[in-house]
Amino acid sequence: MRVRQCGIDWMRGLSILFIVGYWHLLGYAHGINHYKNGFTGRLTLVVLGLFIFLSGHLVSRSFGPLFRRTDVLPFYRRRLC
């Protein structure tokens, strides 16, 4: 059994909150203007990249050190079911 790394969980959770709470929900708040600018656009790209990188890292840990072609089907079965 692997030990969870709280730092990775926090970074992933905060990146989800930023994307959903700031970037998407403020699009529906018509009273708040100018929240999308050059800085927040670049910050969003960094946060999205961080989220995808961390998600890929966590998924890759389920494969183990060696990856064989026969491991692909059971991997996707676990993800879909």
All heavy atoms as an XYZ file, in Angstrom:
671
protein
N       0.841     -1.187      0.000
C       0.000      0.000      0.000
C       0.881      1.244      0.000
O       1.843      1.335      0.730
C      -0.895     -0.007      1.229
C      -1.830      1.137      1.266
S      -2.942      0.924      2.649
C      -3.735      2.468      2.602
N       0.519      2.179     -0.845
C       1.300      3.403     -0.956
C       0.766      4.472     -0.020
O      -0.432      4.567      0.238
C       1.259      3.914     -2.381
C       1.935      2.956     -3.314
C       2.168      3.606     -4.618
N       2.953      2.676     -5.420
C       2.964      2.645     -6.697
N       2.256      3.500     -7.379
N       3.703      1.787     -7.348
N       1.658      5.282      0.460
C       1.293      6.378      1.349
C       0.900      7.580      0.490
O       1.581      7.914     -0.467
C       2.489      6.738      2.257
C       2.152      7.912      3.140
C       2.901      5.536      3.078
N      -0.210      8.198      0.833
C      -0.641      9.388      0.091
C       0.263     10.552      0.421
O       0.674     10.732      1.566
C      -2.073      9.725      0.431
C      -3.040      8.694     -0.102
C      -4.444      9.163      0.085
N      -4.719     10.313     -0.728
C      -5.503     10.292     -1.811
N      -6.043      9.168     -2.177
N      -5.727     11.380     -2.498
N       0.543     11.353     -0.565
C       1.353     12.543     -0.375
C       0.425     13.748     -0.305
O      -0.202     14.135     -1.291
C       2.348     12.683     -1.510
C       3.335     11.537     -1.550
C       4.242     11.605     -2.751
O       4.019     12.396     -3.662
N       5.259     10.783     -2.757
N       0.337     14.327      0.874
C      -0.616     15.423      1.105
C      -0.311     16.638      0.238
O      -1.227     17.334     -0.192
C      -0.608     15.822      2.573
S      -1.306     14.560      3.645
N       0.949     16.902     -0.026
C       1.305     18.052     -0.857
C       0.738     17.946     -2.259
O       0.218     18.931     -2.814
N       0.810     16.756     -2.841
C       0.261     16.555     -4.180
C      -1.254     16.693     -4.143
O      -1.853     17.306     -5.035
C       0.693     15.185     -4.737
C       2.184     15.211     -5.047
C      -0.102     14.820     -5.971
C       2.733     13.908     -5.548
N      -1.899     16.148     -3.128
C      -3.355     16.271     -3.004
C      -3.774     17.733     -2.871
O      -4.750     18.171     -3.484
C      -3.860     15.478     -1.810
C      -3.786     13.980     -2.025
O      -3.748     13.553     -3.197
O      -3.773     13.242     -1.024
N      -3.045     18.513     -2.087
C      -3.362     19.925     -1.911
C      -3.169     20.709     -3.205
O      -4.007     21.550     -3.559
C      -2.513     20.539     -0.807
C      -3.110     20.348      0.545
C      -2.775     19.401      1.470
C      -4.176     21.092      1.116
N      -3.568     19.520      2.578
C      -4.433     20.551      2.390
C      -4.936     22.157      0.678
C      -5.422     21.061      3.216
C      -5.913     22.667      1.511
C      -6.154     22.110      2.755
N      -2.064     20.464     -3.903
C      -1.823     21.181     -5.160
C      -2.898     20.847     -6.190
O      -3.380     21.728     -6.902
C      -0.439     20.843     -5.715
C       0.686     21.512     -4.984
S       2.265     21.359     -5.821
C       2.583     19.617     -5.689
N      -3.271     19.603     -6.259
C      -4.293     19.193     -7.218
C      -5.656     19.779     -6.837
O      -6.385     20.279     -7.695
C      -4.361     17.667     -7.260
C      -5.114     17.153     -8.427
C      -4.786     15.683     -8.626
N      -5.638     15.151     -9.662
C      -6.517     14.175     -9.494
N      -6.619     13.590     -8.334
N      -7.254     13.768    -10.476
N      -5.987     19.755     -5.561
C      -7.252     20.326     -5.115
C      -7.327     21.834     -5.328
O      -8.355     22.358     -5.770
N      -6.241     22.549     -5.039
C      -6.233     23.994     -5.242
C      -6.309     24.353     -6.720
O      -6.949     25.343     -7.094
C      -4.998     24.612     -4.596
C      -4.994     24.623     -3.074
C      -3.661     25.145     -2.541
C      -6.145     25.443     -2.539
N      -5.670     23.553     -7.553
C      -5.761     23.840     -8.986
C      -7.182     23.601     -9.492
O      -7.680     24.360    -10.333
C      -4.744     23.012     -9.775
O      -5.009     21.632     -9.673
N      -7.867     22.589     -8.983
C      -9.269     22.363     -9.353
C     -10.130     23.535     -8.892
O     -10.977     24.038     -9.643
C      -9.784     21.040     -8.752
C      -9.111     19.848     -9.426
C     -11.295     20.940     -8.867
C      -9.372     18.533     -8.732
N      -9.918     23.991     -7.663
C     -10.698     25.119     -7.151
C     -10.452     26.391     -7.947
O     -11.379     27.173     -8.187
C     -10.385     25.354     -5.675
C     -10.941     24.332     -4.713
C     -10.462     24.635     -3.290
C     -12.451     24.314     -4.771
N      -9.219     26.616     -8.379
C      -8.926     27.810     -9.175
C      -9.645     27.748    -10.516
O     -10.296     28.717    -10.929
C      -7.424     27.960     -9.399
C      -7.087     29.127    -10.294
C      -7.032     30.400     -9.784
C      -6.840     28.939    -11.646
C      -6.738     31.480    -10.603
C      -6.552     30.004    -12.466
C      -6.497     31.288    -11.941
N      -9.529     26.628    -11.200
C     -10.138     26.514    -12.521
C     -11.655     26.608    -12.434
O     -12.296     27.354    -13.183
C      -9.713     25.202    -13.211
C      -8.210     25.192    -13.462
C     -10.478     24.981    -14.504
C      -7.720     26.303    -14.339
N     -12.248     25.868    -11.520
C     -13.711     25.864    -11.429
C     -14.220     27.150    -10.773
O     -15.121     27.810    -11.292
C     -14.209     24.630    -10.642
C     -15.697     24.704    -10.388
C     -13.864     23.366    -11.402
N     -13.632     27.515     -9.643
C     -14.145     28.644     -8.875
C     -13.823     29.993     -9.459
O     -14.662     30.897     -9.449
N     -12.640     30.168     -9.984
C     -12.252     31.476    -10.493
C     -12.540     31.604    -11.983
O     -13.241     32.491    -12.425
C     -10.764     31.733    -10.223
C     -10.290     33.074    -10.723
C     -10.535     34.215     -9.986
C      -9.613     33.190    -11.930
C     -10.114     35.452    -10.439
C      -9.197     34.417    -12.390
C      -9.447     35.547    -11.643
O      -9.040     36.756    -12.101
N     -11.999     30.705    -12.746
C     -12.052     30.870    -14.193
C     -13.448     30.615    -14.762
O     -13.920     31.354    -15.625
C     -11.023     29.947    -14.841
C     -10.702     30.357    -16.240
C     -11.065     29.726    -17.374
C      -9.964     31.505    -16.646
N     -10.598     30.395    -18.461
C      -9.912     31.501    -18.044
C      -9.343     32.540    -15.963
C      -9.274     32.477    -18.773
C      -8.703     33.516    -16.697
C      -8.672     33.475    -18.074
N     -14.123     29.565    -14.298
C     -15.421     29.243    -14.867
C     -16.567     30.001    -14.207
O     -17.426     30.547    -14.895
C     -15.698     27.738    -14.783
C     -14.856     26.940    -15.717
N     -14.906     27.093    -17.071
C     -13.932     25.988    -15.486
C     -14.053     26.266    -17.648
N     -13.444     25.592    -16.703
N     -16.610     30.030    -12.894
C     -17.767     30.632    -12.220
C     -17.829     32.141    -12.360
O     -18.917     32.711    -12.387
C     -17.794     30.234    -10.749
C     -18.109     28.769    -10.480
C     -18.129     28.506     -8.990
C     -19.427     28.362    -11.108
N     -16.676     32.798    -12.466
C     -16.724     34.251    -12.633
C     -17.269     34.641    -14.000
O     -17.673     35.788    -14.203
C     -15.348     34.874    -12.407
C     -14.935     35.023    -10.952
C     -13.564     35.677    -10.848
C     -15.948     35.819    -10.158
N     -17.299     33.706    -14.930
C     -17.920     33.989    -16.214
C     -19.422     34.191    -16.103
O     -20.040     34.815    -16.967
N     -20.022     33.679    -15.055
C     -21.458     33.831    -14.833
C     -21.784     35.012    -13.922
O     -22.949     35.366    -13.786
C     -22.040     32.557    -14.216
C     -21.926     31.371    -15.128
C     -20.960     30.390    -14.914
C     -22.765     31.237    -16.226
C     -20.844     29.306    -15.759
C     -22.657     30.159    -17.082
C     -21.697     29.199    -16.845
O     -21.577     28.136    -17.688
N     -20.783     35.602    -13.291
C     -21.004     36.753    -12.409
C     -20.836     38.025    -13.234
O     -19.720     38.455    -13.517
C     -20.020     36.730    -11.241
N     -21.934     38.627    -13.629
C     -21.879     39.795    -14.515
C     -21.457     41.066    -13.784
O     -21.085     42.032    -14.433
C     -23.236     39.990    -15.191
C     -23.624     38.811    -16.029
N     -22.962     38.475    -17.193
C     -24.580     37.877    -15.857
C     -23.518     37.400    -17.718
N     -24.494     36.999    -16.919
N     -21.496     41.078    -12.486
C     -21.107     42.263    -11.738
C     -19.603     42.406    -11.565
O     -19.116     43.470    -11.188
N     -18.851     41.350    -11.831
C     -17.397     41.385    -11.667
C     -16.771     41.468    -13.055
O     -16.898     40.570    -13.870
C     -16.904     40.142    -10.922
C     -17.577     40.040     -9.565
C     -15.394     40.173    -10.776
C     -17.308     38.754     -8.833
N     -16.104     42.582    -13.305
C     -15.499     42.809    -14.618
C     -13.978     42.692    -14.559
O     -13.372     42.810    -13.494
C     -15.884     44.196    -15.135
C     -17.374     44.317    -15.345
O     -18.036     43.356    -15.736
N     -17.914     45.493    -15.063
N     -13.382     42.481    -15.674
C     -11.934     42.514    -15.870
C     -11.182     41.472    -15.029
O     -10.078     41.709    -14.575
C     -11.368     43.903    -15.567
C     -12.060     44.984    -16.323
N     -12.009     45.069    -17.698
C     -12.849     46.011    -15.913
C     -12.709     46.107    -18.090
N     -13.240     46.695    -17.022
N     -11.791     40.343    -14.805
C     -11.077     39.284    -14.095
C     -10.221     38.452    -15.043
O      -9.316     37.758    -14.611
C     -12.043     38.392    -13.312
C     -12.923     37.536    -14.183
C     -12.543     36.241    -14.510
C     -14.110     38.022    -14.690
C     -13.338     35.464    -15.322
C     -14.906     37.255    -15.488
C     -14.512     35.971    -15.806
O     -15.296     35.206    -16.609
N     -10.521     38.534    -16.335
C      -9.705     37.842    -17.329
C      -8.786     38.872    -17.973
O      -9.229     39.766    -18.681
C     -10.565     37.180    -18.402
C     -11.301     35.960    -17.922
C     -12.012     35.271    -19.064
C     -12.718     34.032    -18.562
N     -13.420     33.320    -19.634
N      -7.504     38.757    -17.679
C      -6.514     39.642    -18.285
C      -5.277     38.819    -18.636
O      -5.307     37.589    -18.549
C      -6.182     40.801    -17.335
C      -5.740     40.333    -15.973
O      -5.027     39.344    -15.845
N      -6.179     41.042    -14.936
N      -4.230     39.460    -19.030
C      -3.024     38.752    -19.449
C      -2.415     37.904    -18.340
O      -2.000     36.764    -18.571
N      -2.374     38.446    -17.135
C      -1.784     37.706    -16.018
C      -2.613     36.477    -15.649
O      -2.086     35.377    -15.495
C      -1.632     38.612    -14.793
C      -1.169     37.880    -13.580
C       0.145     37.454    -13.470
C      -2.054     37.594    -12.550
C       0.572     36.762    -12.349
C      -1.638     36.904    -11.433
C      -0.314     36.480    -11.328
N      -3.927     36.674    -15.505
C      -4.756     35.537    -15.102
C      -4.869     34.504    -16.215
O      -5.047     33.321    -15.938
C      -6.161     36.000    -14.674
O      -6.775     36.713    -15.747
C      -6.091     36.854    -13.435
N      -4.756     34.931    -17.468
C      -4.735     33.967    -18.567
C      -3.509     33.077    -18.509
O      -3.600     31.860    -18.683
N      -2.351     33.673    -18.250
C      -1.115     32.889    -18.121
C      -1.145     32.018    -16.873
O      -0.687     30.875    -16.889
C       0.085     33.822    -18.092
C       0.365     34.457    -19.420
C       1.610     35.337    -19.367
N       1.711     36.124    -20.569
C       1.272     37.380    -20.682
N       0.717     37.982    -19.652
N       1.394     38.030    -21.819
N      -1.677     32.565    -15.783
C      -1.787     31.790    -14.549
C      -2.692     30.579    -14.746
O      -2.404     29.489    -14.245
C      -2.330     32.674    -13.418
C      -2.486     32.014    -12.059
C      -1.128     31.566    -11.525
C      -3.162     32.960    -11.091
N      -3.754     30.747    -15.520
C      -4.651     29.633    -15.800
C      -3.938     28.542    -16.575
O      -4.114     27.347    -16.294
C      -5.884     30.130    -16.575
O      -6.542     31.104    -15.779
C      -6.824     28.999    -16.884
N      -3.112     28.920    -17.543
C      -2.348     27.911    -18.288
C      -1.378     27.156    -17.389
O      -1.217     25.945    -17.510
C      -1.598     28.563    -19.441
C      -2.464     29.085    -20.585
C      -1.593     29.776    -21.625
C      -3.259     27.966    -21.202
N      -0.754     27.861    -16.462
C       0.168     27.215    -15.523
C      -0.599     26.260    -14.608
O      -0.166     25.125    -14.370
C       0.933     28.272    -14.694
C       1.690     27.639    -13.552
C       1.884     29.044    -15.600
N      -1.744     26.692    -14.108
C      -2.539     25.860    -13.204
C      -3.079     24.634    -13.936
O      -3.072     23.521    -13.404
C      -3.666     26.687    -12.550
C      -4.629     25.805    -11.784
C      -3.071     27.730    -11.620
N      -3.549     24.809    -15.176
C      -4.006     23.664    -15.956
C      -2.866     22.687    -16.214
O      -3.043     21.470    -16.127
C      -4.597     24.139    -17.288
C      -6.028     24.612    -17.264
C      -6.391     25.240    -18.601
C      -6.967     23.487    -16.950
N      -1.699     23.207    -16.553
C      -0.541     22.345    -16.756
C      -0.168     21.587    -15.491
O       0.162     20.400    -15.542
N      -0.207     22.271    -14.348
C       0.085     21.625    -13.075
C      -0.912     20.514    -12.785
O      -0.523     19.408    -12.383
C       0.056     22.652    -11.940
C       0.250     22.116    -10.530
C       1.665     21.603    -10.361
C      -0.070     23.194     -9.515
N      -2.189     20.772    -13.029
C      -3.217     19.769    -12.779
C      -3.009     18.539    -13.663
O      -3.076     17.402    -13.193
C      -4.600     20.362    -13.014
C      -5.702     19.354    -12.902
C      -6.093     18.887    -11.665
C      -6.332     18.864    -14.027
C      -7.096     17.942    -11.554
C      -7.335     17.930    -13.934
C      -7.718     17.465    -12.694
N      -2.743     18.755    -14.932
C      -2.540     17.628    -15.847
C      -1.271     16.866    -15.495
O      -1.245     15.632    -15.528
C      -2.528     18.133    -17.298
C      -3.930     18.583    -17.672
C      -2.026     17.066    -18.257
C      -4.029     19.280    -18.990
N      -0.202     17.580    -15.148
C       1.039     16.920    -14.755
C       0.842     16.060    -13.510
O       1.275     14.903    -13.467
C       2.133     17.966    -14.514
C       3.416     17.383    -14.038
C       4.269     16.750    -14.927
C       3.778     17.454    -12.706
C       5.458     16.205    -14.498
C       4.961     16.912    -12.268
C       5.805     16.279    -13.171
N       0.181     16.601    -12.493
C      -0.038     15.848    -11.260
C      -0.960     14.659    -11.489
O      -0.734     13.583    -10.933
C      -0.619     16.758    -10.178
C       0.323     17.818     -9.630
C      -0.418     18.747     -8.685
C       1.512     17.183     -8.951
N      -1.991     14.845    -12.301
C      -2.895     13.734    -12.593
C      -2.163     12.624    -13.331
O      -2.344     11.443    -13.031
C      -4.075     14.218    -13.423
O      -4.826     15.149    -12.695
N      -1.335     12.982    -14.295
C      -0.542     11.984    -15.009
C       0.434     11.275    -14.093
O       0.655     10.063    -14.212
N       1.022     12.013    -13.173
C       1.948     11.405    -12.222
C       1.228     10.384    -11.340
O       1.731      9.279    -11.118
C       2.589     12.481    -11.350
C       3.360     11.949    -10.192
N       4.562     11.287    -10.339
C       3.093     11.955     -8.869
C       4.988     10.914     -9.149
N       4.115     11.321     -8.241
N       0.054     10.749    -10.851
C      -0.686      9.845     -9.979
C      -1.181      8.618    -10.737
O      -1.186      7.510    -10.197
C      -1.853     10.581     -9.326
C      -1.444     11.674     -8.333
C      -2.661     12.461     -7.886
C      -0.699     11.095     -7.155
N      -1.586      8.778    -11.985
C      -2.031      7.641    -12.779
C      -0.856      6.730    -13.104
O      -0.969      5.505    -13.076
C      -2.740      8.122    -14.066
C      -2.896      7.007    -15.063
C      -4.090      8.690    -13.736
N       0.292      7.310    -13.398
C       1.458      6.493    -13.765
C       1.963      5.656    -12.599
O       2.597      4.624    -12.819
C       2.585      7.380    -14.280
O       3.153      8.125    -13.227
N       1.682      6.067    -11.380
C       2.116      5.281    -10.224
C       1.391      3.948    -10.143
O       1.892      3.007     -9.544
C       1.889      6.070     -8.936
C       2.833      7.256     -8.836
C       2.553      8.093     -7.642
N       2.625      7.297     -6.422
C       2.257      7.732     -5.240
N       1.778      8.937     -5.111
N       2.347      6.966     -4.186
N       0.228      3.852    -10.765
C      -0.508      2.592    -10.723
C       0.093      1.547    -11.662
O      -0.215      0.371    -11.539
C      -1.974      2.815    -11.069
O      -2.110      3.190    -12.422
N       0.928      1.973    -12.603
C       1.556      1.026    -13.517
C       2.738      0.300    -12.890
O       3.033     -0.820    -13.244
C       2.055      1.725    -14.781
C       0.980      2.004    -15.769
C       0.722      3.289    -16.170
C       0.223      0.976    -16.291
C      -0.266      3.548    -17.084
C      -0.768      1.222    -17.207
C      -1.015      2.512    -17.602
N       3.451      0.935    -12.005
C       4.648      0.338    -11.451
C       5.852      0.723    -12.293
O       5.764      1.508    -13.228
N       7.018      0.162    -11.974
C       8.235      0.579    -12.676
C       8.296      0.122    -14.130
O       8.878      0.795    -14.953
C       9.361     -0.048    -11.863
C       8.723     -1.191    -11.151
C       7.299     -0.800    -10.927
N       7.720     -1.011    -14.466
C       7.768     -1.513    -15.830
C       6.369     -1.523    -16.425
O       5.402     -1.924    -15.776
C       8.345     -2.934    -15.867
C       9.781     -3.078    -15.396
C      10.170     -4.545    -15.372
C      10.720     -2.299    -16.279
N       6.267     -1.091    -17.649
C       4.975     -1.046    -18.325
C       5.019     -1.997    -19.518
O       5.878     -1.898    -20.376
C       4.682      0.369    -18.798
C       3.403      0.480    -19.565
C       2.195      0.305    -18.938
C       3.423      0.746    -20.917
C       1.018      0.405    -19.637
C       2.245      0.848    -21.621
C       1.050      0.674    -20.982
N       4.079     -2.922    -19.533
C       3.999     -3.876    -20.640
C       2.719     -3.627    -21.416
O       1.754     -3.091    -20.893
C       4.024     -5.306    -20.101
C       5.332     -5.673    -19.418
C       5.298     -7.102    -18.905
N       4.195     -7.372    -17.999
C       4.189     -7.121    -16.701
N       5.240     -6.597    -16.133
N       3.142     -7.400    -15.956
N       2.700     -4.042    -22.647
C       1.528     -3.852    -23.501
C       0.307     -4.586    -22.950
O      -0.821     -4.171    -23.135
C       1.860     -4.342    -24.909
C       0.833     -3.966    -25.921
C       1.262     -4.338    -27.293
N       2.287     -3.399    -27.715
C       2.861     -3.413    -28.898
N       2.541     -4.338    -29.767
N       3.763     -2.528    -29.219
N       0.522     -5.668    -22.244
C      -0.604     -6.432    -21.689
C      -1.243     -5.730    -20.500
O      -2.328     -6.126    -20.071
C      -0.139     -7.836    -21.263
O       0.904     -7.696    -20.299
C       0.345     -8.632    -22.463
N      -0.611     -4.695    -19.965
C      -1.163     -3.963    -18.823
C      -2.204     -2.921    -19.221
O      -2.880     -2.376    -18.363
C      -0.050     -3.256    -18.057
C       0.914     -4.222    -17.408
O       0.516     -5.382    -17.188
O       2.050     -3.817    -17.134
N      -2.326     -2.639    -20.502
C      -3.188     -1.535    -20.934
C      -4.666     -1.851    -20.721
O      -5.407     -1.043    -20.171
C      -2.913     -1.193    -22.413
C      -3.898     -0.165    -22.918
C      -1.500     -0.696    -22.567
N      -5.122     -3.019    -21.144
C      -6.543     -3.365    -21.006
C      -7.012     -3.402    -19.554
O      -8.055     -2.799    -19.231
C      -6.839     -4.685    -21.711
C      -7.309     -4.456    -23.140
C      -6.915     -5.603    -24.026
C      -8.785     -4.262    -23.122
N      -6.302     -4.068    -18.652
C      -6.748     -4.021    -17.242
C      -6.740     -2.603    -16.662
O      -7.601     -2.256    -15.856
C      -5.751     -4.908    -16.509
C      -5.172     -5.790    -17.540
C      -5.207     -5.016    -18.816
N      -5.799     -1.785    -17.105
C      -5.733     -0.398    -16.636
C      -6.998      0.355    -17.030
O      -7.640      1.005    -16.191
C      -4.506      0.292    -17.226
C      -4.468      1.762    -16.978
C      -4.119      2.254    -15.741
C      -4.797      2.653    -17.976
C      -4.082      3.621    -15.498
C      -4.785      4.011    -17.763
C      -4.431      4.492    -16.526
N      -7.401      0.272    -18.276
C      -8.604      0.979    -18.724
C      -9.877      0.360    -18.153
O     -10.846      1.065    -17.924
C      -8.668      1.041    -20.252
C      -7.751      2.102    -20.799
C      -6.650      1.769    -21.571
C      -7.971      3.443    -20.530
C      -5.804      2.744    -22.061
C      -7.133      4.425    -21.012
C      -6.055      4.075    -21.787
O      -5.228      5.034    -22.260
N      -9.886     -0.929    -17.916
C     -11.046     -1.543    -17.273
C     -11.236     -0.996    -15.868
O     -12.359     -0.737    -15.429
C     -10.887     -3.063    -17.222
C     -11.280     -3.721    -18.494
C     -11.428     -5.228    -18.308
N     -11.518     -5.836    -19.615
C     -10.665     -6.715    -20.100
N      -9.662     -7.147    -19.379
N     -10.824     -7.195    -21.306
N     -10.126     -0.836    -15.133
C     -10.215     -0.260    -13.777
C     -10.720      1.179    -13.832
O     -11.427      1.627    -12.933
C      -8.851     -0.298    -13.098
C      -8.451     -1.615    -12.549
C      -7.266     -1.506    -11.599
N      -6.189     -0.670    -12.086
C      -5.102     -1.118    -12.722
N      -4.973     -2.410    -12.986
N      -4.154     -0.291    -13.108
N     -10.335      1.924    -14.849
C     -10.740      3.324    -14.940
C     -12.198      3.486    -15.365
O     -12.857      4.439    -14.953
C      -9.859      4.080    -15.948
C      -8.411      4.176    -15.546
C      -8.273      5.011    -14.293
N      -6.909      5.152    -13.852
C      -6.368      4.468    -12.851
N      -7.072      3.574    -12.218
N      -5.135      4.660    -12.486
N     -12.694      2.590    -16.209
C     -14.034      2.743    -16.738
C     -15.103      2.090    -15.878
O     -16.261      2.479    -15.924
C     -14.102      2.162    -18.167
C     -13.260      2.922    -19.184
C     -13.278      2.196    -20.516
C     -13.751      4.344    -19.332
N     -14.763      1.071    -15.116
C     -15.771      0.366    -14.313
C     -15.777      0.814    -12.885
O     -14.964      1.425    -12.378
C     -15.528     -1.130    -14.373
S     -15.738     -1.788    -16.023
